[in-house]
Amino acid sequence: MNERNGMRIRLDLHVHTTYSFDSTIRPAALGEICRERGLAGVAITDHDSLQGGLAFASELPDLVIIPGSEIRSAEGEIIGLFLSEEIQPGLTAPETMRLIHEQGGLVVIPHPFDIVKTKRMTARRLEELMGEIDAIEALNGKPRWWWANSKAQSFAAEHGLAVTAGSDAHKASHVGLLYTEMDAFSGPAEFMASLADATVHGERYGPWAGQLDRWKARLRR
């Protein structure tokens, strides 16, 4: 992962690639859209897979690529950032978070108030796990409930949690529509320190945007 010390950078902290079953994003397309939109890089958060983050970091050395995964725990989705080893899906939320932290990673709760999702952690459950959560995704590109992002921001502020923004892109044209602006960093500890002064930008672009592309990607599997 490249360092860009002494400057503010823009990162999309929730991006899926072809290593997810429903995404079409390949390295060349990701590199092009990042340059077009002024992104220093992205967090690769493929479904239950770290392979995309590791592969894209190797193929795009000029970008800041944070290897991660959106892990489907038994209680809802949890993003692990700065991962080096795969984490099995289907474990309890506390066990998933413990395994993320054991390898030096960070726990981010994506789209926490997308109430249409059939499996997600309630606000009460998030409060029970507060000591294990590093950040809340305050801006996501496509929660189905219109007020989900506002609720996430309020929840984070109420509990003093750091916030992130990510497009949740599954196609290249959505990358960077939402992003986190923060100080450059090296490693997870500096990343967390930078989040304290970070700002989040962008707007929900719609829950069904790109859905046809996601279905096509699934059919190619």
Secondary structure by P-SEA (a helix, b strand, c coil): ccccccbbbbbbcbbbccccccccccaaaaaaaaaaacccbbbbcccccaaaaaaaaaaccccbbbbbbbccccccbbbbccccbbbbccccaaaaaaaaaaabbbbbbcccccccccccccaaaaaaacccccccccccccccccaaaaaaaaaaaaabbbbbbbcccccccccccbbbbbcccccaaaaaaaaacbbbbbcccccccaaaaaaaaaaac
